[in-house]
Amino acid sequence: MPALRVSELRSPAGHLVEGVLGDVLHRAARQGPDDLLLSTPATGGTWTAAQLLADARAVAAGLLADRAPGARIATCLGNGPAAVLLQLGVALAGMTLVPVNPRSRPAELEHALRLSGAVRVFAAEDVAGNPVADLCAGVDGVEVVRVGADWRAALPEAAPGELPVVDPGSLAQVQFTSGTTGRAKGVRITHRAMVLTGHAFADRLGPTAGRVWCNPMPLFHTAGNVLGVVGALWARAEHVVLPFAPGPVLEALADRRVTMLSAAPTLLDLLAAQGPPELPDLRVLFTGGMTVTPAFVDRVEQVFGARLSITFGMTETCGSVLLTAPTDPDPVRRETVGAPLAGTEVRIAGPDGAVVPPGTPGELWVRGERITDGYLDDPAATAAAIDADGWLHTGDLAEMDAGGACRVVGRLKDMIKTGGENVSPVEVEEVLAEHPDVARAAVVGVPDERWGELVVAFVVPAGGRDPRPDELTEHCRERLSPFKVPRSWRVVDELPMTASAKVQRAELRRIATAAP
């Protein structure tokens, strides 16, 4: 790739024939009907491509028996076969999927079901102690289908007839944002966006990722049901779906001879804490959702003996904007989140919207057919996020190098202003991650009359370590300007995270400012 004079890049779109999710499923069944495409270790189920297509068509026919194309069907399920078959069946039926976090509380469930206009919700009886189906039953006007241990009996099935023709631009999903501040917004995702993203994701990972993908990422989120379900279909890989728990995941990695594992950084930490696993088939680890430091990359690759591929994305971008490839040079893999996925325009913009020079921080803007066209029934929020030229203003601060790889350096709203100086939380977090006593860190600013804001650090100890504030302070002083060094320290067992594995900085600010 030639050197860029400006921090703007349009990634090639590629050439796709398939335009809707059903096309990708039919393609997989056509090219390898006997290929194993889905396995669910928790239930003991396996599906070849032909079986997966047949079951998804039966589910679609069952849905169409009493609902018309365009109906909105919600799921509130843990990871398992029901979630996958419903996603595929809803798509084949030309309906819209509304995947909802099964750990949602009553008010959150009601908000999601009402905002989306869901007419039916397939809800688990229980997920991690949350009585999901009972909570959904409290929402008036929504039919609740209870999904228990006999999950297949809960799925609607009928003899497949002719299925509707689905427009690539039609609404495939309404996904809910993480809701770190305010009520969650419903993100509109089209079939075209999902298909393009799944294809671009699988293509960037390439053959290095192999043919068995383990996915314990939540299927109610784009990381699980776009990058996971659609990406694996494009790759025609066996998609190993299961809830996350360190023991079962490690067992599945060995038993299924997994070649790629998708897991948030916190999940990788939990797996690594079990001890170096013997996984000779594992080639690629895929992660994202929070700051990934070079020290983290080195540690994870050493423990697992596989290449780490890092993404940066959001629900509005189907889970990924930028992605490192397993074959990228070490400096790109360790220090950046890669180049834009195919079909994506990226701009690093200054305060006036003009493109900034390479290596200069600015706001990350993205545009393309993979990007949402807005928020459901919320024109004000849509106009605030997407400008008249179609650029989504992410609110993230990033810089692009001359080769097109990007480094995310923070959030505009998370920038700390202390004594008239700007402090990037990410910069301080990366320094803290280098300390052997620290497994993970998050930095926030809290109000202060004299300085405007003070820098506060939350640190999670590395295994068996006891971080001392005085030692951490000295560590930072040796590497950072004085105004960037945290003034207050909190040692915690874990950081508060969103469902998409992002640190809840608003919650950390609340904790930091609360009376002791």
RODO-145961 format. One record per residue: residue in one letter; x, y negated, z of N, C-alpha, C in turn. Coordinates in steps of 0.02 Angstrom, whole numbers, plus 50000, padded with zeros to 5 digits. Layout:
N
AXYZXYZXYZ
...
// end
This chain:
516
M500425006050000500005000050000500444993850000
P500344989149954500774983149951500664978750012
A501164974750027501114970150083500554965250072
L500194963650124499624959050120499844952150144
R499634947050108499804940250129499304937550178
V498724940750182498214938650228497944944650264
S497624943450322497354949150361496654950850338
E496614953450277495974955550251496094961450205
L495664966450210495774972550172495104975550153
R495044977450089494464981050066494694988150050
S494434992850088494624999750077494195002650021
P494485006749976494105009449920493515013649942
A492975013149903492365016549921492375024049906
G492775026049857492755033049837492145034349793
H492065040549770491505042249726491105047949756
L490485046449775490065051349807489445052549765
V489255058849760488625060549727488075060949780
E488235064049837487745064849890487595058149923
G486955056749934486775050349963486385050650027
V486115056650044485745057450106486015063550143
L485845064050207486115069450247485915076350219
G485305076850194485095083250165485535085450106
D485785080650068486235082250012486875085550037
V487145082950092487765085650119487665092750144
L487085093950176486935100750200486835105550141
H486475103450089486385107650030487055109049995
R487485104049993488145104949962488535110349998
A488535110150065488915115050104488635122150091
A487975122750090487665129350078487795131750007
R487825127249960487945129049891488675131349880
Q489145127849911489845129249899490105135149940
G489785136549997490015142150038489455144850081
P488955148150053488375150250093488545154650153
D489085158350149489265162850204489775159750252
D489975153550239490435150150285490095148950352
L490455150050406490185148550472490215141050484
L489635137850495489615130550501489435128050570
L489125132250611488925129950678488985135750727
S489285134250784489285139150840489175135250904
T488785138350949488615135151013488785140151069
P489395139851095489615144751145489165145451205
A488845139951226488415140251286487805144651275
T487585145251212486985149351197487165155651159
G487785156251136487995162051099487765162151027
G487535156451000487275156150933487795154350881
T487715157150820488135155350763487685154750701
W487875150350655487495149250594487985148850535
T487845152650483488185151550420487865145550386
A488175143250332487895137550296487185139050271
A487085145050244486425146850219485915147150276
Q486115150050333485655150350390485495143550418
L485995139150421485885132450447485395128650402
L485485129250337485015125950291484315128750298
A484255135350303483585138350309483245136250373
D483605136150429483305134150492483125126650492
A483555122550463483405115350460482795114050416
R482725117750361482135116950318481505119150354
A481545124450394480965126750432480755121550483
V481245118450516481095113150565480765107150529
A481035105350471480745099850433480025101250414
A479895107350392479215109250373478755108950433
G478995111150491478595110750551478435103650571
L478905099150565478785092150580478275089050532
L478335091050469477875088150418477175091050422
A477085096250462476415099250469475915094350499
D476155089750541475685085050571475955077850574
R476525076650542476785069850540477025068350469
A476975062150448477175060250381477895057850379
P478215058050321478885055150315478885047950341
G479415046050372479455039450401479315039250475
A478995044550502478855044850574479515044850613
R479485042050672480085041750714480045047050769
I480535051450768480555057150812481155056350859
A481025056250923481555055350973481795062150999
T482435062351017482715068051053483055065351116
C482985069151169483305067351233483585073951261
L484145075951232484405082751243485155082551258
G485385087851292486095088851298486365092051234
N487025093051232487335096051173487145103351167
G486875105251109486675112051097486345112751029
P486115118751011485845119850944485215115850930
A484795114650980484175110950968484315103950942
A484825100650972484985093850951485215093650878
V485625098550858485885098750789485325100350740
L484925105450754484395107450707483865101950701
L483715098550755483235093050750483515087250710
Q484155085750719484455080350679484395081950604
L484565088150586484545090050515483825090650491
G483375093550532482685094250511482335087550503
V482445082950548482145076250543482385072950479
A483025073650462483305070650401482985073650339
L482915080250337482615083450279481885081550271
A481545080150326480845078250324480735070950306
G481275067150297481215060150280480975055950339
M481075058450399480875054850459481485051450490
T481385047650542481925043950575482065046950643
L482695048650655482895051450719483045045850769
V482805046850831482945042050886483285046050942
P483945046750940484295050450993484385046151055
V484175048751112484185044951175484615048551226
N484985044851264485425047651316484995051551367
P485125058051376484715061951423484845060351496
R485345056251509485455054051578485145047251592
S484745044851546484415038351555483945038451614
R483865032751646483395031951700482715030051671
P482165030351710481495029251683481415022851642
A481665017251668481575010951632481955011051565
E482545014251564482925014651502482575019051451
L482305024651474481935029151429481335025651399
E480955022351441480355018951417480535013551366
H481075009751380481295004551333481465007551266
A481855013051266482065016151203481485018951164
L481035022451198480475025551163479985020351136
R479865015151174479395010051151479695005751096
L480325003551104480634999351054480685003050987
S480855009450989480945013250927480285015050893
G479735014950930479105017050901479065024550893
A479425028350934479415035750929478725038450944
V478505043150903477845046250913477905052850951
R478515055650952478625062050985479335062151011
V479425065251069480105066051096480205073251117
F480755076151093480965082851114481445081751172
A481225083651232481595081951292481785088251331
A482405088351354482635093851396482275093751463
E482165099651491481865099951557482325096751609
D482975097851601483445095251650484135094651618
V484465088951629485155087951608485535084751666
A486005088451693486415086051749485985083651807
G485435087251820485005085351876484495080051860
N484495077551799484005072451778483405075951747
P482805075351777482215078751750481945075151689
V482285076051633482175071951574481455072351549
A481205078451540480525079251512480005076051557
D480075076851623479595073751669479615066151663
L480215063351655480275056051650479965053551584
C480075057351531479775055451466479015055751469
A478755060551507478025061351513477705055251545
G478095051151579477825045151609477745039351561
V477955040251499477885034951449477245036151408
D476765031751415476125032551381476205032151305
G475815036151269475785035751197476315039651160
V476735043251195477265047251162477155054551180
E477105058751129477025065951140477695068851163
V477675072751216478285075751244478295083251229
V478825085551197478935092651186479505094851232
R479365099351278479865101451326480325106751296
V480975105551304481475110251277481855113251335
G481715119751347482035123151403482535128351378
A482625133551418483105138751400482925142051334
D482275143051322482055145851259481955140151210
W482515137151189482495131051149482155132151081
R482245138151053481975139250986481215138950986
A480905141251041480175141051044479905133951045
A480315129151065480095122151068480145118651001
L480545121450954480625118150890480045119650844
P479785114550809479245115750762479525119250700
E479205124550679479435128150620478825130050577
A478935130150512478415132250465478765134850403
A478395138550362478685141050300478865135050256
P479495134550237479715128650200479355128050133
G479085122150120478805120650055479235115350022
E478945111449980479325106049947479425100349996
L480035098350004480195092950051480205086250014
P480105080750049480085074250016480765072149989
V480745067849938481355064749914481515058949960
V482125058749985482325053750034482775048550002
D482625042250012483025036849984483655035850026
P484245035349994484865034150033484845027850076
G484445022950055484415016850094483895016950149
S483545022650157483025023050208483335023950277
L482935022450328483175022650397483245029850420
A483855031950436483975038750459483955039350534
Q484235034250568484255034450642484165027450670
V483895027350731483925021450774484355023450833
Q484965020750835485445022350888485455016550937
F485535017951000485535012651050486245010851071
T486365004351075487015001951097487135004051168
S487765003451189487945005751256487625001451310
G487444995351294487094991151343487534989151401
T488174987051388488604984851442488344978451473
T487984974551434487644968651461486954968351430
G486454966851471485774966251445485484972951426
R484884972751398484544978951377484814981351311
A484834987951303485114990951242484704988851182
K485064987651126484744985851063484714992051019
G484204992550978484134998050931484504996550866
V485025000350852485434999250792485145003250734
R485024999950679484755003150619485325006550580
I485255013050566485765016750529485425020350471
T485655019050410485365022150351485685028850335
H485355032650292485655038850268486315037450233
R486325032350191486935030750154487515029350202
A487375025550255487895023850303488175030150337
M487735034650357487965040850390488375045150343
V488135045950281488475050250233489165047450215
L489195040950202489825037750185490315038350244
T490065037350305490505037750363490765044750375
G490325049750371490535056650381491055058650329
H490955056550267491425058150214492095054750225
A492085048250241492705044450251493095047150310
F492735049050363493045051650423493395058350408
A493035062950377493325069450361493915068750313
D493845064150265494385063150217495015060350249
R494935055650297495515052750331495875057950374
L495495062250407495815067450447496165072650404
G495865074050345496185078250296496245085550317
P496605089450276496665096650290497035098150355
T497415093150381497765094250444497285096150500
A496665093550496496165094850548495925102150548
G496025105550491495835112650489495095113750481
R494875119750500494195121850484493765123350545
V493995122050605493585123250665493615117050709
W493065113350713493045107050750492635108050814
C492935106650871492585107050935492335100150954
N491695099750969491385093150981490985093151046
P491305091351102490915090251164490695083051173
M490775078851121490535071951125489775071951121
P489435067251155488705067451159488375066651090
L487905071151076487565071151012487025065751007
F486925061951061486465056251055486825050051031
H487485050551020487885044751000488225046050934
T488415040650899488725041350833489355045650834
A489745045350888490355049450891490185056850885
G489615058850913489415065750911489025067750849
N488525063550830488075065850776488215062850708
V488685058150703488895055850637489605058450623
L490085056250664490775058650653490815066150663
G490425068850711490425075950724490015079950675
V489355079150678488905083350637489025082050562
V489015075850541489075074350469489785075450445
G490285073450487490975074550467491135081850458
A490895086150504491025093350499490675096350438
L490075093850423489725096350363490125094750300
W490385088550296490785086650238491405091150232
A491725092450290492335096550289492175103950281
R491535105750287491315112750286491705116650338
A491755113550397492115116550453491615119650501
E491835124650538491415127150592491375121750646
H490775119750663490655114450712490475117750778
V490935117450826490835120650891490535115350937
V489905116250955489535111250994489395113951063
L489575110051114489445112051183489485105951228
P489165106251287489235100851335489945100551361
F490135094551385490825094151410490875096551481
A491325101251492491565103451557492245106451543
P492755104651581493435106751564493515114251553
G493245118351599493325125551592493025128351528
P492365127251515492065129851454492385127151390
V492605120851390492915118051330493585121551317
L493995122451368494625125851359494515133051335
E494005136251363493845143151341493645143251268
A493225138351248493005138051178493585136551131
L494035132251152494615130651110495015136951094
A495095141251144495475147451133495065152651094
D494435153851116494035159051086493865157751013
R493715151350997493515149650928494115147750885
R494715147950914495325146050879495245139150847
V495055134450889494895127650867495515124250839
T495415120550783495965116850753495915109350765
M495315106750782495245099750799494765098950858
L494975094950907494555093450965494395086050966
S493755084450974493535077550980493365076251053
A493705071351084493585070051155493805062951173
A493425059651216493615053051241494245053651283
P494625048151291495245048451330495155051251400
T494605049451433494505052051501494415059651500
L494095062251448493995069551443494665072951430
L495085069951389495745072751376496155072951441
D496085067751482496435067751547496205073551590
L495545074851591495285080251632495535087051607
L495565087851541495815094151513496555094951528
A496935089551521497655089951534497795091651607
A497345089451652497435090751723497385098151739
Q497095102151693497045109351704497715112851693
G498195109151667498845112151652498935112951577
P499555113151552499675113851480499335120051452
P498845119251407498485125151381498885128451324
E498765134951316499065138651261498565138651203
L498655133951157498185133151102498575132651036
P498825138151012499255137950952498905135650889
D498235136150886497865134250826497695126850824
L497735123450881497535116350885498025111950847
R497765107950801498195103750759498075096350771
V497435094550783497255087450788496815086350848
L496955080950885496515078450937496245071850913
F495595070850919495285064650897494985061050956
T495135054550963494885050851020494755043651002
G494455039951049494305032851039493855030551096
G493605024451090493125021851139493425017251190
M494095017451200494415012951248495145012151228
T495495007851263496195006451246496615012851251
V496965014351197497415020051196498125017351188
T498555018651237499225015951238499725020851207
P500315018451185500825023051161501005028351213
A501025026351277501185031151329500665036751332
F500025034951322499485039951323499565044651263
V499715041751204499815045951145500365051051157
D500935048651183501495053151195501315058651244
R500975056751298500805061651351500325066951323
V499805064851288499305069551263499615074251211
E500015071551166500315075851115500805080851145
Q501135078851197501595083451230501215089151265
V500655087451298500275092451335499945097451287
F499645094851233499235099151190499615101751129
G500185098851113500555101151055500195099950990
A499815094350986499425092750926499475085150914
R499335083050852499345076050835498705072650860
L498785066450885498215062650910498005057550857
S497375057750836497085053050789496615048450827
I496695041850819496325036950859495865032850814
T495255031850838494795027550801494605021450842
F494395016250807494075010650839493425009550801
G492875009150839492225008150807491705006250857
M491095005950833490525004250875489905007350844
T489355007350880488745010350854488555007050788
E488655000550783488464996850723488864998850661
T489415002450671489825004750615489825012350609
C489305015550634489245022850633489825026150671
G490115022650719490605025650762491325024450744
S491475022050683492175021150664492245015650612
V492735011250623492935006250574493645007750552
L494075008850600494785009950589494975016850615
L495445020150583495625026950603496335028550582
T496725031150630497385033650611497315040750584
A497735042350537497745049150510498285053250545
P498195059750552498705063950584499385063450549
T499375061650484499985061350445500295054350443
D499985049450477500275042750479500955042750513
P501385037950496502025037450532501925036350606
D502405038450646502335037950719502175030850743
P502495025550718502315018850742501575017150731
V501285019350675500575018050662500145022050710
R500305028350720499895032650764499945030550836
R500525028250858500635026650929500415019550947
E500455014950900500375007950918499785004450886
T499405007850843498835004750810498225009350811
V497675006850785497085011050775496965012150701
G497485011250661497465013150591497175007950544
A497065010250483496785006050430496035007250424
P495675002850388494955003650380494775010150344
L494215013150364493965018950327493715016750258
A493685021450213493455020050145492765016750146
G492675012050101492035008550097491935003150148
T492485000850178492444995850231492884989850215
E492604983950220492994977850217493124975450288
V493754973550300493944971150366494274964250358
R494094959650401494404953050401494594951250473
I495194948550482495394945750546495324938150539
A494834935450574494634928450563494824924050622
G495034917950605495164912950655494524909650678
P494554904850725493954901550751493524898250697
D493844896150641493464892950587493224898050535
G493344904350546493134909550499493634911050445
A494164907050440494664908250389495104914150408
V495364917550357495794923350369496464920950398
V496694924350450497324922550482497894926550452
P498514924350460499094928050432499184934750467
P499524939450434499674945950466500034944950533
G499864949150581500174948750646499884943550692
T499384939850668499064934550709498394937050735
P498264936550800497614938850826497034934550801
G496484937750791495864934350772495284938950783
E494674936650770494094940950779494044945850721
L493884952050739493794957350689493094956850658
W493084955750592492454955750555492454961850509
V491874964950499491814970750455491194970050411
R491244973050351490694972650304490714978850259
G490134981050235490104986650190489474990750199
E489384995750156488774999850157488735004450218
R489305005450252489295009650312489045005750374
I488984999250368488834995050425488084994050431
T487834993550493487124992450504486884986050469
D486244986050451485964979850424485614975850478
G485664978150540485384974150595485074978350649
Y484754974850696484454977850755483694978250745
L483414983750768482704985150758482274979850792
D481854976550752481374971650777481704966250819
D482304964250801482664959050839483044954550791
P482684950350754483014946050704483504941150736
A483374938950797483834934150829484514937450843
A484494943650870485124947150884485484948950819
T485104950650767485404952150703485764946050675
A485424940350676485724934150650486334932050690
A486344933650754486914931750796487524936150782
A487404942250757487954946950746488184947250674
I487724946350626487884947150555487754940550520
D488264937850486488184931350455487854931950386
A487764926250354487404926150290487764929850235
D488414930750241488804934450191488864941850207
G488514944150259488514951250275489074953550320
W489484948950347490024950750393489744951950463
L489904957750491489744959150561490304956450604
H490134951650649490634948750694490654953150756
T491184956950764491204962050817491314959250886
G491614953250891491794950650957492444953450983
D492784957650943493414960650963493994956650934
L494524955950971495124952650949495604957850921
A495864956750861496314961550830496814957850788
E497334961550768497824958950721497984964350671
M498124962350608498274967150555499004966250534
D499354971850524500044971250501500064971050425
A500664970350397500734969550325500524975850287
G500484981550321500284987650287499544989150292
G499154984950328498444985950334498224989350397
A498684991550439498504994650503498344989150554
C497864990550597497624985550645497764987650717
R497834982650758497914983650830497384979450865
V496974982550906496454978950943496774976451008
V496704969951020497044967051078496564964651132
G495914965651123495444963751175494774961551148
R494354959051192493704956351174493724948751185
L493394945151140493364937951148493094936051216
K492554939251236492244937451300492624940251360
D493094944951348493474947851403494134944051415
M494314939551370494924935751379494894931851445
I495424932351483495454929151550495804922451543
K495514917351571495794910551570496014908851640
T496674908651652496934907251718497454901751715
G497354896351753497814890751753497934887751685
G497414888051642497484885251575497804889951525
E497994895951546498304900751502497834906651487
N497884909451426497474915151408497844921651424
V497484926351454497764932951470497334938351436
S497654942451395497314948051364497304954051412
P496724956451433496704962351477497074968351448
V497024969251382497334975051351498094974851360
E498394968951354499124968451361499334970651431
V498964968451482499144970251551499014977651562
E498474980251535498314987451542498854991851511
E499114989751454499634993751421500264993951464
V500434988351496501014988251540500904992851600
L500314992551629500164996751687500175004151668
A499955005751607499945012851586500645015751581
E501155011551577501835013951574502105016251642
H501755014251696501995016051763501815023351778
P502275027251804502145034351815501595035851866
D501435030951909500905032151959500205030751932
V500155028151871499505025851844499275030351787
A498685033151794498385037051740498005032551692
R497655027651720497255023051678497145016651717
A497065011151680496965004651712496475000451673
A496124996051708495674991151677495774984551713
V495804979151675495944972551702495374967851684
V495154963951734494614959051724494804952451757
G494434947251741494524940851773493934939351819
V494084936251877493554934251923493614926851937
P493054923351948493074916051958493514914052017
D493854908352008494264905552062494264897952054
E494144894352109494084887152106494734883852081
R495294886252104495934883052088496174884952018
W496154891352001496464893751939495964894851882
G495324894251895494814895751845494614903051850
E495104907551839495004914651849495644917651876
L495574923051913496134927051937496124933851903
V496724936451890496784943051859496734948451912
V496254953051902496144958651949496244965151911
A496614969751940496754976251907496444981951947
F496104986351911495854992651939496284998251910
V496565002451953497005007851929496765014551955
V496805019551911496655026451929497315030051936
P497445033151994498095036352005498215042251958
A498845043051937499035049251902499015054951952
G498965061051927498895066851971499425067252024
G499205067452087499665068152143500055061852161
R499905056252129500265050052141499875045352186
D500235040452215499925035552260500165028552240
P499815025252193500045018652170500055013552227
R500615009952233500695004752284500654997952250
P500214993552274500144986952243500794983152237
D501234983552288501854979752284502304982352228
E502314988952219502714991852165502424990252096
L501754990452091501434988752028501544981352011
T501514977152062501634969952050502344968852023
E502834972152054503524971352031503604974151960
H503274979651945503294982651878503034977651827
C502484974251843502194969351796502634963151790
R502924960851845503344954951844503954955851799
E504194961951794504774963251752504594963251677
R503944963751662503744964551592503264959251567
L502984955151612502474950251593502644943451621
S502374938351587502424931551615502064931351681
P502274927051727501974927051795501224926251796
F500944922051751500224920951753499814927051732
K500144931951700499794937951679499794943551732
V500194942751783500254947951834499624947951879
P499304953751888498704953951930498834951252000
R498344947452025498384944752094498044949252144
S497614953652120497244958152164497234965152134
W497274970252178497304977152154496754981352186
R496464985752147495974990552172496174997452146
V496305002052191496445009052172495795012952177
V495585015952122494935019352118495025026352090
D494545030652106494575037552080494415037852006
E493975033351983493795033251913493535026351895
L493515024951830493255018551806492535019551783
P492095014651794491405015251769491405015051693
M491075019951662491085020551590490375020451562
T490315018151500489685018651464489615025651435
A489035027151406488925033751376489395034951318
S489645029651287490105030451230490835029751252
A490965030851317491635031251344492005024551342
K491655019051350491975012551354491935010051426
V492455006651447492475004051515491944998551524
Q491564999051578491064994051594491394988151631
R491664983551593492024977951624491554973551665
A490924972951642490454968951681490354971851751
E490344978451756490264981751821490894980751863
L491484980951831492094979751868492124972551894
R491894967851854491874960851877491404960151937
R490834963751933490354963551989490674966252053
I491024971952046491354974952104491894970352132
A492274967252086492824963052108492594956752144
T491994954352126491754948152156491294949452215
A491094955752226490644957252281491014956452348
A490634954652398490924953852465491184960652490
P491774960852521492054967252545491634970252601
// end
